[in-house]
Amino acid sequence: MNKDAIMNVLHRGSEIEGTIKVNGSVRIDGKIKGKVKASEKIVVGQTGIINGDLTAKEVTLSGKCKGTISAENLVVFQPTAEFDGDIKCKRLIVDEGVIIDGNINMRDNRGKGVQEKPKEG
């Protein structure tokens, strides 16, 4: 079975309040108020609205989210994405047109991030 295959879907028009835990990946096109945890990937489609936290190896956002995104690896914001909150990830891709209001932490577990070059002079 393909590990990238989305096995769980919350369709447009669906609403859930609470915590969702998924072994694998999930696509969200409906509304969620609460936490979503996936062992692989979370994809929030253009009609997806999240008011809560997202935790996975990878998160792709095309819809709206207010909360915290914690990704072990990659976060992708597609052009229609709107995000308000904090982001913790190793890699980040932001397309043109995205709206982000919050903090971004891209340090690894050892506290290492992008190293600044010493100033000369």
Rosetta silent file (secondary structure, phi, psi, omega in degrees, C-alpha in Angstrom):
SEQUENCE: MNKDAIMNVLHRGSEIEGTIKVNGSVRIDGKIKGKVKASEKIVVGQTGIINGDLTAKEVTLSGKCKGTISAENLVVFQPTAEFDGDIKCKRLIVDEGVIIDGNINMRDNRGKGVQEKPKEG
SCORE:     score description
SCORE:     0.000 S_00000001
   1 L     0.000  138.742 -179.527    0.000    0.000    0.000 S_00000001
   2 L   -71.647  121.105 -177.984    1.262    3.490   -0.871 S_00000001
   3 L   -68.549  -18.781  179.042    2.167    5.378    2.327 S_00000001
   4 L   -85.376   -9.385 -179.105    1.335    8.682    0.575 S_00000001
   5 L   -67.278  136.380  178.754   -2.227    7.576   -0.203 S_00000001
   6 L   -84.600  118.632 -174.796   -4.880    9.503    1.734 S_00000001
   7 L   -99.301  -17.642 -175.758   -6.940    6.952    3.592 S_00000001
   8 E  -128.420  135.356 -178.006   -9.230    9.254    5.601 S_00000001
   9 E  -136.521  133.045  170.147  -11.345   12.150    4.306 S_00000001
  10 E  -107.842  108.497 -171.914  -13.603   14.673    6.022 S_00000001
  11 L   -75.712  160.270  175.163  -15.772   15.951    3.179 S_00000001
  12 L   -55.391  136.258 -178.690  -17.077   19.453    2.544 S_00000001
  13 L    95.849  -16.074  178.164  -20.193   20.091    4.625 S_00000001
  14 L   -86.839  145.972  177.554  -18.999   17.871    7.482 S_00000001
  15 E  -134.436  135.684  179.139  -18.260   19.377   10.908 S_00000001
  16 E  -133.972  140.162  173.162  -16.419   17.788   13.823 S_00000001
  17 E  -123.083  124.025 -179.471  -15.638   19.071   17.306 S_00000001
  18 E   138.056 -160.191 -178.908  -13.004   17.211   19.321 S_00000001
  19 E  -106.837  132.844  177.621   -9.716   15.382   18.763 S_00000001
  20 E  -115.915  126.830  175.354   -9.018   13.299   15.657 S_00000001
  21 E  -119.201  127.518 -175.793   -6.151   10.782   15.632 S_00000001
  22 E  -126.756  130.244  171.378   -5.301    9.081   12.350 S_00000001
  23 L   -89.456  100.106 -174.973   -2.858    6.290   11.633 S_00000001
  24 L   123.368 -141.580 -176.580   -1.775    7.380    8.158 S_00000001
  25 L  -116.505  158.505  178.921   -2.908   10.490    6.283 S_00000001
  26 E  -141.407  143.062  173.009   -6.077   12.580    6.306 S_00000001
  27 E  -114.466  133.050 -177.465   -7.636   15.139    3.959 S_00000001
  28 E  -119.866  116.614  175.758   -9.951   17.748    5.455 S_00000001
  29 L  -116.012   -2.517  178.827  -12.442   19.628    3.272 S_00000001
  30 L  -103.907 -153.900 -177.548  -14.953   20.250    6.088 S_00000001
  31 E  -114.686  137.229  176.859  -14.772   22.088    9.428 S_00000001
  32 E  -133.176  132.003  171.240  -12.942   20.971   12.565 S_00000001
  33 E  -116.568  104.003 -176.856  -12.845   22.594   15.971 S_00000001
  34 E   146.561 -157.002 -176.591  -10.189   20.750   17.937 S_00000001
  35 E  -105.641  143.913  174.357   -6.953   18.847   17.361 S_00000001
  36 E  -125.391  122.832  177.535   -5.947   16.718   14.395 S_00000001
  37 E  -123.679  127.992  178.077   -3.031   14.293   14.747 S_00000001
  38 E  -130.343  143.424  179.812   -1.866   12.094   11.883 S_00000001
  39 L   -73.427  -21.075 -179.520    1.087    9.718   11.752 S_00000001
  40 L  -117.862  -83.689 -169.594    1.858   10.759    8.155 S_00000001
  41 E  -134.751  143.600  171.446    0.245   13.742    6.404 S_00000001
  42 E  -117.017  127.090  175.977   -2.574   16.251    6.918 S_00000001
  43 E  -118.908  122.656  176.640   -4.005   17.984    3.845 S_00000001
  44 E  -107.529  111.665 -178.460   -6.476   20.832    4.367 S_00000001
  45 L   -71.894  176.401 -177.126   -8.315   21.553    1.110 S_00000001
  46 L   -58.412  -30.829 -179.533   -9.605   24.955   -0.060 S_00000001
  47 L   -93.666   -1.376 -179.853  -12.939   24.461    1.722 S_00000001
  48 L   -74.603  136.865  177.586  -11.298   23.138    4.896 S_00000001
  49 E  -132.347  119.683 -178.048  -11.553   25.272    8.043 S_00000001
  50 E  -117.995  129.562  170.937   -9.597   24.312   11.157 S_00000001
  51 E  -120.363   84.268 -175.638   -9.872   25.998   14.546 S_00000001
  52 L   163.352 -165.441 -173.169   -7.293   24.019   16.470 S_00000001
  53 L  -101.798  144.351  177.275   -3.918   22.312   16.263 S_00000001
  54 E  -118.346  129.918  179.174   -2.472   20.151   13.478 S_00000001
  55 E  -134.800  124.289 -179.885    0.301   17.615   14.160 S_00000001
  56 E  -167.622  178.007  173.100    1.866   15.321   11.517 S_00000001
  57 E   -69.999  -40.378  179.127    5.047   14.575    9.584 S_00000001
  58 E  -137.242  143.865  176.651    3.794   16.872    6.797 S_00000001
  59 E  -131.399  130.032  174.096    1.008   19.457    6.597 S_00000001
  60 E  -120.378  125.382 -176.346   -0.351   21.031    3.404 S_00000001
  61 E  -119.593  122.718  172.972   -2.798   23.915    3.806 S_00000001
  62 L  -115.749  -18.189 -177.585   -5.018   25.337    1.057 S_00000001
  63 L   -99.821 -141.199 -176.229   -7.897   26.387    3.332 S_00000001
  64 E  -117.906  141.577  178.479   -8.083   28.294    6.624 S_00000001
  65 E  -147.422  135.378  173.389   -6.527   27.409    9.953 S_00000001
  66 E  -126.479  114.510 -177.121   -6.281   29.143   13.304 S_00000001
  67 E   157.567 -143.232 -178.963   -4.089   27.321   15.818 S_00000001
  68 E  -123.335  135.515  173.068   -0.694   25.625   15.881 S_00000001
  69 E  -111.040  122.557  175.436    0.932   23.536   13.165 S_00000001
  70 E  -120.229  110.165 -179.273    3.608   21.087   14.330 S_00000001
  71 E  -120.311  130.958  178.734    5.204   19.167   11.478 S_00000001
  72 E   -62.343  -33.865 -177.523    8.100   16.781   11.875 S_00000001
  73 E  -122.340  -79.767 -165.141    9.283   17.636    8.358 S_00000001
  74 E  -120.791  140.713  169.199    7.445   19.901    5.906 S_00000001
  75 E  -122.288  130.578  179.058    4.684   22.523    5.924 S_00000001
  76 E  -121.775  125.241  173.639    3.302   23.737    2.576 S_00000001
  77 E  -106.869  115.446  179.377    1.020   26.758    2.248 S_00000001
  78 L   -86.421  165.341 -168.336   -0.726   26.824   -1.131 S_00000001
  79 L   -52.747  -27.194 -177.199   -1.947   30.116   -2.709 S_00000001
  80 L   -93.694    3.253 -175.116   -5.440   30.071   -1.117 S_00000001
  81 L   -72.949  142.805  171.500   -4.196   29.342    2.422 S_00000001
  82 E  -131.368  124.064 -176.555   -4.935   31.589    5.403 S_00000001
  83 E  -133.887  135.272  177.329   -3.174   30.818    8.673 S_00000001
  84 E  -131.324  107.602 -179.525   -3.231   32.497   12.092 S_00000001
  85 E   154.583 -158.408 -176.953   -1.012   30.908   14.730 S_00000001
  86 E  -108.526  146.773 -178.667    2.351   29.295   15.336 S_00000001
  87 E  -125.233  132.434  172.949    4.292   26.963   13.051 S_00000001
  88 E  -128.182  119.167 -177.850    6.989   24.481   14.044 S_00000001
  89 L  -160.817  171.645  174.977    8.669   22.567   11.226 S_00000001
  90 L   -92.384  -37.140 -179.201   11.994   21.754    9.574 S_00000001
  91 E  -131.105  146.780 -177.337   11.041   22.946    6.075 S_00000001
  92 E  -139.450  131.149  175.357    8.488   25.514    4.914 S_00000001
  93 E  -122.605  125.001 -179.168    7.102   26.319    1.462 S_00000001
  94 E  -124.757  115.291  177.702    4.882   29.396    1.072 S_00000001
  95 L   -78.774  160.132  177.019    3.254   30.142   -2.283 S_00000001
  96 L   -62.588  137.853  178.004    2.410   33.660   -3.438 S_00000001
  97 L   100.989  -11.369 -179.400   -0.954   34.896   -2.142 S_00000001
  98 L   -70.580  143.753  174.910   -0.802   33.095    1.222 S_00000001
  99 E  -111.708  120.032  178.308   -1.835   35.006    4.352 S_00000001
 100 E  -129.355  132.010  174.938    0.150   34.128    7.502 S_00000001
 101 E  -134.615  104.913 -178.548   -0.052   35.868   10.872 S_00000001
 102 E   164.508 -160.843 -178.351    2.002   34.235   13.589 S_00000001
 103 E  -112.748  147.262  179.323    5.377   32.830   14.579 S_00000001
 104 E  -124.466  127.482  176.990    7.560   30.347   12.735 S_00000001
 105 E  -120.917  116.544 -178.692   10.112   28.089   14.454 S_00000001
 106 L  -117.486   24.754  177.245   12.333   26.049   12.161 S_00000001
 107 L   -82.623  147.916  176.181   14.948   24.914   14.682 S_00000001
 108 L   -82.287 -177.806 -175.138   15.604   21.227   15.138 S_00000001
 109 L   -63.358  -18.458  179.962   15.436   19.481   18.508 S_00000001
 110 L   -91.797    3.702  178.339   18.989   20.527   19.350 S_00000001
 111 L    83.354    8.600 -178.874   18.112   24.228   19.011 S_00000001
 112 L   -90.606  135.813  177.022   20.082   24.647   15.797 S_00000001
 113 L  -133.775 -151.894  177.501   18.661   26.795   13.040 S_00000001
 114 L   -68.379  128.999 -179.487   20.038   28.939   10.258 S_00000001
 115 L   -88.754  130.916  175.503   23.476   30.203   11.211 S_00000001
 116 L   -82.443  144.889  174.976   24.191   33.881   10.670 S_00000001
 117 L   -76.854  140.797  177.871   27.523   34.843    9.177 S_00000001
 118 L   -63.279  142.768  178.758   29.654   36.939   11.518 S_00000001
 119 L   -75.740  137.031  178.583   29.663   40.620   10.642 S_00000001
 120 L   -91.718  147.767  173.158   32.940   41.931    9.302 S_00000001
 121 L   118.457    0.000    0.000   34.380   45.188   10.398 S_00000001
